[in-house]
Amino acid sequence: MASEILIPIGSNGLTLTANLYTLTSDTAVESGMTLTEKTNAKGWYVATNSGSETGLHRLQILSGSDTVGSLWVYLTNSSPTEDVADDTVALRPSTLGRTLGVESDGVAHADVKEWLGAAPLALSSQQVQAVVPDTQKVDLHTIKTQTVTCAGGVTIPAATLASTTNITAGTITTATNVTNVNDKTGYRLSSAGLDSVVVEAGMNARQALSVVASASAGKLEGADSTTVTIYAANDPATERIEATVDANGNRSAVTLSLPA
């Protein structure tokens, strides 16, 4: 005669099965029994034993292929009598299908009502939390040897992540815009750089320096006349300055021959 086994699990909405064993054997006398949640009794489940076993037996509770509890049950092989499973402390139903959300502060949060079906009366809130040990937190020391996939699908291979104690400077092998150079050793200003500096309208810094050098150290002709000619500082054949002067040496007109 079939009998029903009434099992207090504590969490509702679970999908469970059970195997039944005698006390002296690991071979199930009933296997794959479906646990059905009892109507109007959330957290209590019923397993129907189709055999004729009586007396004390061991009941194995499974979620899928995982064993989640093992308890004793006394069978009477009578119907509609329901045999109540004893020693329910061996069962771990409240963790079935449940997860902990770990916040950025390293604290794991869980809803007691969700896990147990009702919040314990001793708690003013249904929320509990637990601190995750430092050894279980993920940081740069943990991921520097693993491949990391960033937002947008960009993947950084583990081999390219630098150690926090061994960072090797890279070498630029392609043309790159340099935005900040701290060491200026070996750098020099070219004539083209001087051409960009405007001294007067139509005269850049390189041309102005040529005129200054000519006036200071260039060959001079016509000093006793009204027309004075000064040549390039290092080129006595190239006129650089021609000035019209009076008897007192006052300039009334100046013509410059600037270098190109």
KAKANOR-V114221 format. One record per backbone hydrogen bond with DSSP energy under -1.0 kcal/mol. CO is the residue of the C=O (numbers start at 1). NH is the residue of the N-H. If there is no record, write none. Layout:
CO & NH
CO & NH
This chain:
3 & 49
4 & 83
5 & 47
6 & 85
7 & 45
16 & 35
17 & 62
18 & 33
19 & 60
20 & 29
20 & 30
21 & 58
30 & 20
33 & 18
36 & 46
38 & 41
41 & 44
43 & 9
43 & 10
44 & 38
45 & 7
46 & 36
47 & 5
49 & 3
55 & 75
57 & 73
58 & 21
59 & 71
60 & 19
61 & 68
61 & 69
62 & 17
63 & 66
66 & 63
68 & 92
69 & 61
71 & 59
72 & 86
73 & 57
75 & 55
81 & 4
83 & 6
87 & 90
88 & 91
93 & 96
95 & 98
101 & 109
103 & 106
106 & 132
107 & 103
108 & 130
109 & 101
110 & 128
111 & 115
112 & 116
113 & 117
120 & 123
126 & 112
128 & 110
130 & 108
133 & 136
134 & 137
139 & 143
140 & 144
143 & 146
148 & 156
150 & 153
154 & 150
156 & 148
157 & 160
158 & 161
184 & 187
190 & 194
191 & 195
194 & 197
194 & 205
197 & 205
200 & 203
203 & 199
203 & 200
204 & 208
205 & 209
206 & 210
207 & 211
208 & 212
209 & 213
210 & 214
211 & 215
212 & 216
213 & 217
214 & 218
219 & 231
221 & 229
222 & 225
226 & 245
228 & 243
229 & 221
230 & 240
230 & 241
232 & 235
235 & 238
238 & 232
240 & 257
241 & 230
242 & 255
243 & 228
244 & 252
244 & 253
246 & 249
250 & 246
253 & 244
255 & 242
